Amino acid sequence: MLVIAPLKACYQVWPAEIEKWKDFNHLRYVVLHGPNKQKLLEQDADVYIINPEGLEWLVKGVRNGGRQGFDARRWAKLAFDTLAIDELTKFKHSRGVRFKVLKLVLGTFTRRWGLTGSPAANGLLDLFGQCLVIDLGNALGQYITHYRFKYFYNPDTMGWKWVPLVGAKEAIYERIKPLALRMDADDYLELPEINDVVQRLELPANARKIYDNLEDDLVAKIGERIVTAANAATAGGKLWQVCNGGLYVDNDVAAILGGKKRTTLKIHDVKTDWLEDLIDELQGQPLLIAYQFEHDLDRLLERFGKDMPRFIGKASHDKEIERAWNNNELAYVAGQQDAIAHALNLQEGNAQHLAHYSITWNLETWDQLLRRIRRSGNKAKRVFRHIPLIRDTTDEDRWYALKNKHTGQKALFDALKARRGIR
């Protein structure tokens, strides 16, 4: 079996689960990552685990001169029989590089499985690529353009927004019914009840002026520095940052390419103060803290110390943090929300509290973050999602958008369950 999973899951989740279950702990596995991955590929194993970024190397190989190309005979010798994709949504974009690489070999697998808790977080268009991976286009067709024009219409001239036609949702549900098995933990397990604790916060006067100027005029003066936004989309990102308390002020691309730490301005500490009060209130009860930007982390480290427990994306370090958390040795731990939304099992210490220092637009990240602690093994009666919203800002817009996207995805899940006779 070939398993494609996020890197953290490659090292922490799949090996642990194989060893955990009596049905599977006899299986031999290797993780295809690092400088010795070619030697690992040559080992005799039952399960080969790789991250999506390594897929091009695996499928195409490396020829003389470093050129890559697909060799069907080389691939056939690898003799993969079953494909399992952990986090199938990473292949939702059918025009993406990783999708095109995988498509070269999809037909060679006898069985194809895709795992995801959020298949349609941003709408039913996301289903096309995922379904094609599973059934080679039988349900929704071979081409994303055909899928769009068959089931959706475009109300704007730029083509950014696609809305389902009347009756399209039901038709799509019917088409994908043979592909999908929805195992909702709430239907089969006794999981903690979810409690959203929303607290409205106010921006200080100077921060409110900066925010309003950016929103109204796409320009703001912070001290001696003028900050501008090229368009509404860029302004939206800057407004998001201001809500949290900081702002990038350098050229993003130039800073990243130059390997430099990006220049940021500190604007306020409203959310940091809120978080400190929450930690004091919890009196040592474990709290998972989700932030978005690098300057968010800078403020957290300034307030709670450079040694603040946090996930950093390094497998050995994060595994130790996960162990300490599950042993109730940490009062709090922080992590960048998109990075920690997958491949972490943080439920064994019966943690009850998740703090959204930054609220995301992404429903999949939002949903999966909570699933790090609200999952089988957590014996708590309820979990608390602490949500600070800066009043009259994009914080409230994101909160509203998340609730509405959830309604759309829940409709998909409910329809699948209803058509299978599950109540």
ROTI-342889 format. One line per field, with one value per residue (C-alpha): x, y, z; residue in three letters. Coordinates in steps of 0.5 Angstrom, whole numbers. Last residue first. Example, Ala and Ser with C-alpha at 12.3 -4.5 7.8 and 13.67 -1.06 7.14 Angstrom:
BEGIN
east: (27 25)
north: (-2 -9)
up: (14 16)
residu: (SER ALA)
END
This chain:
BEGIN
east: (-61 -57 -61 -56 -59 -60 -53 -50 -55 -53 -46 -47 -52 -47 -42 -46 -48 -41 -40 -45 -42 -35 -37 -40 -34 -30 -34 -33 -26 -26 -28 -34 -32 -25 -27 -24 -26 -25 -27 -29 -30 -35 -36 -29 -27 -22 -20 -24 -24 -25 -18 -14 -21 -22 -17 -20 -26 -23 -17 -22 -27 -21 -23 -19 -20 -13 -12 -17 -16 -18 -20 -22 -16 -17 -10 -11 -14 -8 -7 -4 -4 -8 -10 -3 0 -6 -7 1 2 2 2 -1 -1 4 5 -2 1 -2 1 8 7 5 11 16 13 13 21 22 18 20 14 15 10 10 12 14 21 22 17 10 9 15 14 6 8 13 8 3 8 9 2 -4 -5 -8 -7 -9 -10 -9 -12 -7 -11 -16 -18 -10 -10 -16 -13 -6 -10 -15 -8 -5 -12 -11 -4 -4 0 7 10 13 19 20 26 30 32 32 27 22 24 23 16 13 16 16 11 8 3 1 -4 -9 -14 -9 -7 -14 -14 -7 -10 -17 -13 -9 -16 -19 -13 -6 -5 -1 3 6 12 13 9 3 0 -5 -7 -13 -17 -23 -21 -14 -16 -21 -16 -10 -16 -18 -11 -10 -17 -15 -19 -25 -26 -32 -32 -35 -34 -37 -38 -38 -40 -35 -35 -39 -38 -42 -46 -42 -36 -39 -37 -39 -38 -37 -36 -43 -46 -42 -47 -53 -50 -48 -56 -58 -53 -55 -63 -63 -56 -50 -46 -39 -35 -29 -31 -29 -36 -40 -46 -42 -47 -46 -48 -46 -42 -37 -37 -35 -30 -27 -26 -26 -33 -37 -38 -34 -28 -22 -26 -22 -18 -23 -28 -22 -21 -29 -31 -28 -33 -38 -36 -31 -30 -33 -29 -28 -26 -22 -19 -19 -18 -16 -16 -13 -8 -5 -11 -8 -1 -1 -6 -1 3 -3 -5 1 2 -5 -10 -15 -15 -18 -12 -10 -17 -15 -12 -9 -9 -9 -7 -7 -3 4 8 14 16 10 13 20 16 12 17 15 20 25 31 37 43 41 34 31 24 17 12 17 20 14 10 15 11 5 8 10 9 10 6 8 15 21 27 28 24 28 35 31 29 36 36 30 23 20 17 18 13 13 6 5 2 -4 -10 -7 -7 -3 4 0 -3 3 7 1 1 7 12 8 3 8 9 2 0 0 0 2 0)
north: (17 13 11 11 17 20 20 23 28 30 30 35 39 40 42 48 50 50 55 59 59 60 66 69 68 71 77 78 78 83 88 92 89 85 78 73 66 61 54 50 42 38 32 30 23 24 18 18 26 33 35 35 35 42 44 40 44 51 49 46 52 56 64 63 66 68 68 62 59 51 48 41 37 30 28 23 28 31 27 31 30 36 43 44 47 51 54 56 53 54 50 51 48 43 36 33 27 28 35 32 27 32 36 31 29 36 36 30 32 39 43 48 46 51 51 58 58 65 68 68 76 77 70 71 78 74 69 73 77 70 70 65 63 57 56 49 50 45 47 50 55 56 64 65 62 66 73 72 70 77 81 78 79 87 87 93 95 92 93 88 87 80 76 75 69 74 70 71 78 80 76 80 87 90 92 86 88 87 86 81 85 89 82 81 88 87 81 84 90 86 83 90 93 95 96 102 103 109 109 115 112 108 112 108 107 103 109 106 99 102 108 105 100 105 109 103 102 109 109 102 96 93 86 81 75 68 62 56 50 43 37 32 26 19 15 13 18 24 21 22 16 19 13 16 13 10 17 21 22 22 28 32 31 34 40 41 42 49 51 51 58 59 65 68 68 75 77 75 70 64 58 51 44 42 48 47 40 40 45 41 35 28 27 28 20 16 21 16 13 16 21 24 24 29 33 35 35 42 45 43 49 52 46 41 35 37 30 27 20 18 11 8 0 -4 2 3 7 13 13 19 22 23 28 32 32 34 40 43 43 38 42 38 34 37 35 28 29 22 19 11 8 0 -5 -1 -6 -2 -5 -2 5 3 0 7 11 18 24 28 31 31 30 22 21 22 19 21 18 18 24 28 25 27 34 30 26 19 13 6 0 -7 -7 -10 -4 -1 5 6 6 12 15 16 24 25 22 15 13 5 0 -7 -10 -14 -9 -9 -13 -12 -5 0 -1 1 7 10 9 12 18 21 20 20 25 30 30 30 24 20 12 7 0)
up: (22 17 11 6 2 9 11 4 5 12 10 4 8 14 8 7 14 16 10 14 21 18 14 20 24 19 18 26 26 20 24 28 35 35 36 42 41 46 44 50 50 54 58 58 57 51 48 41 39 41 42 35 32 34 30 24 24 24 19 14 15 13 14 20 27 31 38 37 44 45 52 54 54 57 57 51 46 43 37 32 24 22 24 27 21 19 26 28 34 42 48 55 62 60 63 63 60 53 53 54 49 44 46 45 38 36 37 34 28 27 25 31 36 42 49 51 52 49 55 56 54 49 46 45 42 37 35 33 29 25 23 25 32 35 43 46 53 59 65 70 73 67 69 69 62 60 63 59 53 53 54 48 44 46 46 40 34 34 27 23 19 16 18 12 7 1 -2 4 5 -3 -3 3 1 8 13 16 21 29 34 32 29 25 22 19 17 13 10 8 5 0 -2 -3 -7 -7 1 4 10 11 17 21 27 23 18 14 7 4 4 8 11 12 15 19 22 23 27 31 33 36 40 43 39 43 45 44 47 44 48 44 47 44 48 49 45 46 40 34 31 34 31 24 19 12 7 0 -7 -8 -6 -11 -16 -12 -8 -14 -17 -10 -10 -18 -17 -18 -21 -16 -15 -18 -16 -19 -26 -27 -30 -24 -23 -26 -26 -23 -24 -32 -33 -27 -28 -36 -34 -28 -33 -33 -30 -24 -22 -27 -26 -25 -19 -12 -15 -19 -13 -10 -16 -17 -9 -8 -13 -8 -3 1 6 1 3 11 15 10 8 1 -1 -8 -9 -15 -16 -23 -26 -21 -24 -28 -24 -18 -22 -25 -18 -15 -20 -19 -24 -21 -15 -9 -8 -2 0 1 8 8 2 1 -5 -6 -10 -11 -15 -15 -21 -25 -24 -27 -33 -33 -33 -32 -33 -29 -31 -26 -31 -32 -29 -23 -21 -24 -19 -13 -14 -16 -10 -5 -3 -2 4 3 7 4 7 6 6 3 2 -4 -3 4 0 -5 1 4 4 7 7 5 11 12 14 16 18 24 28 23 26 33 33 36 32 25 29 31 25 21 26 28 22 16 20 21 13 11 8 2 4 -2 0)
residu: (ARG ILE GLY ARG ARG ALA LYS LEU ALA ASP PHE LEU ALA LYS GLN GLY THR HIS LYS ASN LYS LEU ALA TYR TRP ARG ASP GLU ASP THR THR ASP ARG ILE LEU PRO ILE HIS ARG PHE VAL ARG LYS ALA LYS ASN GLY SER ARG ARG ILE ARG ARG LEU LEU GLN ASP TRP THR GLU LEU ASN TRP THR ILE SER TYR HIS ALA LEU HIS GLN ALA ASN GLY GLU GLN LEU ASN LEU ALA HIS ALA ILE ALA ASP GLN GLN GLY ALA VAL TYR ALA LEU GLU ASN ASN ASN TRP ALA ARG GLU ILE GLU LYS ASP HIS SER ALA LYS GLY ILE PHE ARG PRO MET ASP LYS GLY PHE ARG GLU LEU LEU ARG ASP LEU ASP HIS GLU PHE GLN TYR ALA ILE LEU LEU PRO GLN GLY GLN LEU GLU ASP ILE LEU ASP GLU LEU TRP ASP THR LYS VAL ASP HIS ILE LYS LEU THR THR ARG LYS LYS GLY GLY LEU ILE ALA ALA VAL ASP ASN ASP VAL TYR LEU GLY GLY ASN CYS VAL GLN TRP LEU LYS GLY GLY ALA THR ALA ALA ASN ALA ALA THR VAL ILE ARG GLU GLY ILE LYS ALA VAL LEU ASP ASP GLU LEU ASN ASP TYR ILE LYS ARG ALA ASN ALA PRO LEU GLU LEU ARG GLN VAL VAL ASP ASN ILE GLU PRO LEU GLU LEU TYR ASP ASP ALA ASP MET ARG LEU ALA LEU PRO LYS ILE ARG GLU TYR ILE ALA GLU LYS ALA GLY VAL LEU PRO VAL TRP LYS TRP GLY MET THR ASP PRO ASN TYR PHE TYR LYS PHE ARG TYR HIS THR ILE TYR GLN GLY LEU ALA ASN GLY LEU ASP ILE VAL LEU CYS GLN GLY PHE LEU ASP LEU LEU GLY ASN ALA ALA PRO SER GLY THR LEU GLY TRP ARG ARG THR PHE THR GLY LEU VAL LEU LYS LEU VAL LYS PHE ARG VAL GLY ARG SER HIS LYS PHE LYS THR LEU GLU ASP ILE ALA LEU THR ASP PHE ALA LEU LYS ALA TRP ARG ARG ALA ASP PHE GLY GLN ARG GLY GLY ASN ARG VAL GLY LYS VAL LEU TRP GLU LEU GLY GLU PRO ASN ILE ILE TYR VAL ASP ALA ASP GLN GLU LEU LEU LYS GLN LYS ASN PRO GLY HIS LEU VAL VAL TYR ARG LEU HIS ASN PHE ASP LYS TRP LYS GLU ILE GLU ALA PRO TRP VAL GLN TYR CYS ALA LYS LEU PRO ALA ILE VAL LEU MET)
END
